[in-house]
Amino acid sequence: MIESWFFVLAMIAVLLIPGPTNALLASSTHQQGVLKTLSYIPVEWLGYIYGIGLWALFIHLFDPIWPALIIICMFVVLPMFYG
């Protein structure tokens, strides 16, 4: 069963927000027609699932060390940018 309904609602909100892919689909529909554009919709959904899946995996893997993640980033990530 789904453990966090808040995550599901957040995922739905992300999918409903207009973004660049929705603009590309609208432009493609205008220029190429509906039938040619319909083949792009499953690819867009796979991209969303892939992106959201990576975030879910990241959150799942780093949940046990979440409080220490800020400290880890300060000592590992920040020196890479600020030498």
GIRAMO-V402337 format. One line per field, one symbol per residue. ss: DSSP state (@ for helix, = for strand, . for the rest). psi: psi as a letter, one per 30 degrees, with the letter a starting at -180 (. if undefined). Layout:
ss->???
psi->???
This chain:
ss->....@@@@@@@@@@@@...@@@@@@@@@@@@@.@@@@@@@@@@@@@@@@@@@@@@@@@@@@@...@@@@@@@@@@@.@@@@@.
psi->lkejfeeeeeeeeeffkkaeeeeeeeeeeeefleeeffffeeeeeeeeeeeeeeeeeeeeegefgeefeeeeeefeeefeeg.
